[in-house]
Amino acid sequence: MKYLLMIHMNPAVFETLSEAERTAVVDAHDEFQKRTRESGELVGFAALADPSNTTTVRVRGDVPAVTDGPYLEVKEHLAGFYVVDCETVERVNELAAMVPDARFAAVEVRPVMEDAGLEM
């Protein structure tokens, strides 16, 4: 089954890390990607730009409205994600715990649905 591992980051917390700690996080992501790629569990991943670069689009009465910024004003934002393919929920939770940001942020695990609404 495919799962989305969403990394919810508070930039203020990340800014408190030293340069060496930030480098260690990046290196740990490289290692996580290598390990999950080798195991065949990695489907894809992306790091996302700062929320200040976000726009939100809503369509009401067939008229699109585009506003600057994320949908919600929150301290934590979606900073990146991994898509993994795991045999069990126990394994995906194990992988989520290996995401380097889990030490100072939150990693949300959610099953990926197919077009018909069935779990993949």
C-alpha positions in Angstrom: 0.0 0.0 0.0 1.2 3.5 -0.7 1.5 6.1 2.0 2.1 9.8 2.1 4.6 10.9 4.8 3.9 14.6 5.4 6.6 16.6 7.2 5.0 19.4 9.2 7.7 21.9 10.2 7.8 25.0 12.4 10.4 27.2 10.7 11.1 28.9 14.1 12.2 25.5 15.5 14.4 24.7 12.4 16.1 28.1 12.7 17.2 27.3 16.3 19.4 24.4 14.9 23.0 25.1 14.4 24.6 24.9 10.9 26.0 21.5 11.8 22.6 20.3 12.9 21.0 21.5 9.7 23.6 19.8 7.6 23.1 16.6 9.6 19.3 16.8 8.8 20.1 17.1 5.1 22.6 14.3 5.2 20.1 12.1 7.1 17.5 12.8 4.4 20.0 11.6 1.8 20.6 8.5 3.8 16.8 7.9 4.2 16.3 8.3 0.5 19.1 5.9 -0.3 17.8 3.2 2.1 14.2 3.4 1.0 15.2 3.5 -2.7 17.4 0.4 -2.2 14.5 -1.4 -0.4 12.1 -0.5 -3.2 9.8 1.4 -0.8 10.5 4.9 -2.1 8.0 6.1 -4.7 8.8 9.8 -4.6 9.5 12.9 -2.5 9.7 16.7 -2.6 10.8 19.5 -0.4 8.4 22.4 -0.5 9.2 26.1 -0.7 8.4 28.5 2.2 4.7 29.2 2.7 5.4 32.9 1.8 5.6 31.7 -1.8 2.1 30.1 -1.7 -1.1 31.1 -3.4 -4.5 29.7 -2.6 -7.2 29.3 -5.3 -10.9 29.1 -4.5 -13.6 28.9 -7.1 -17.0 30.3 -6.0 -19.8 30.7 -8.5 -17.5 29.6 -11.3 -15.2 32.5 -10.5 -11.7 31.8 -9.4 -10.2 33.9 -6.6 -6.4 33.7 -6.0 -5.0 35.0 -2.8 -1.5 35.2 -1.5 -0.4 32.8 1.3 -1.4 29.4 2.6 -4.9 28.5 3.3 -4.4 28.5 7.1 -2.3 30.7 9.2 -0.4 28.3 11.4 3.0 28.0 13.0 3.7 24.7 11.3 3.5 24.2 7.6 3.9 21.3 5.1 7.6 21.4 4.5 7.9 18.3 2.3 6.8 14.8 1.8 7.7 11.3 0.9 5.5 8.7 -0.9 6.4 5.2 0.1 5.0 1.7 -0.7 5.0 -0.6 2.3 3.6 -4.0 3.1 2.3 -3.1 6.6 1.3 -0.1 8.6 3.9 -1.0 11.2 6.6 -0.7 8.5 5.3 2.7 7.3 5.3 4.0 10.9 8.9 2.7 11.3 9.9 4.6 8.2 8.1 7.8 9.4 10.2 7.6 12.6 13.3 7.5 10.4 12.5 10.8 8.7 15.1 13.1 10.2 12.6 15.9 10.9 10.5 13.6 13.2 13.0 14.6 15.9 11.8 18.2 16.0 8.7 18.3 13.8 5.8 16.0 13.0 5.5 13.4 10.3 1.9 12.6 9.4 1.2 9.2 7.8 -1.7 8.9 5.5 -2.7 6.1 3.1 -2.9 7.2 -0.6 -6.3 6.6 -2.3 -6.9 5.6 -5.9 -9.2 7.6 -8.1 -12.2 5.5 -7.1 -11.4 6.2 -3.4 -9.9 2.8 -2.7 -6.6 2.4 -0.9 -3.7 1.7 -3.3 
